[in-house]
Amino acid sequence: MSLIDIFRYNVRYYRFKKNYSQEKLAEMTGLSTHYISDIEQGKYSPSIPTIERISKALDILPQLLFTKNSKAKNLSARVDIHRKSRM
């Protein structure tokens, strides 16, 4: 698994764990909702300052966003399946 995949799965995981919507995380970080969505889809690799903003908003250490987490990947798989079934 690539580092960007680990990162994107973890952003989504910790966001869900905090019960934050993408809109709430965007508001807390000063980023756009579209950008948060693109990060979670692996379309963009954020800069270090952006990673800091995200980790602060999620109240976690930045390194946790780069640590393999099977719960994060499983959550992303379930969310993706749910999203596809709604289309």
N, C-alpha and C positions, 0 to 999 in steps of 0.2 A: 504494500500500500504506500502511495506517495505521501510526502509530507503535507502537500496541499489538501489531500483527501483527509488525512488525520485532522488537520486544522478545521476544515469545513464541517466534518462530522462533530467535532468538539464544540464549535460555535453553536451549532444547532442543539446539541445535547445540553449544554449549560444554559442556553436560552430557555429551553423547555423546562429544565430543572428549576429555574427561577420563575417559571410561568410568565415569561415575557413574550409578547408578540414581536414580530419583526419591526413593527411600527414603534413599539416601546423601546426596543434596543436602539433603533435608529435615532429616536429622540434623545436617549441618554448619551449617545456617542456623538451626536451632531452629524451623523451620516444619513444618507437617504435610505429609505426603505428598499428601493431598487438595488442599491449597492449591497445592503445586508443580504438580500435574496441572492444576488450574484455571488457573494462570498460563499454562502451556504451551498450553492450549486457548483462551486469550484471554477467559476468563470474568471475570477480575479484573485490575485495574490496581493493582499494588503501590505502596506508599508509598516515598518516597525512602530511609528507613532500611532497608526490606526490599530494595530494589534494591542498596544497599550491601552487605548481608549476602550476597546472592546473588553479587555480583561478587567479593567476598572469598573465598567458598567455591570459586568457579570460578577464582580467581587471575587475574582479568582486570580491566582498567580498566572502570568502570561505563559509560563512553561507548561501549564496544564493543557493549553490549547494545542500543544505539539506532542502530547503523550498519548500513545495508543490506548484506546479505551473501547473494549468490545461493546459496552452498553451504548456508546455513542454511535457506532456503526449500525448496531441493531435498530436503534431508534430511527436513524435516517432511512433505513430500509423500510420500516413500517410506515413512516410518514410518506415516503415516495409511493408505496403501494396504495395507500389511502388516497393520495392526490390523484393517481392515475384512475382509480375506480370512480372518482367524482367527475371525470371528464366525459 
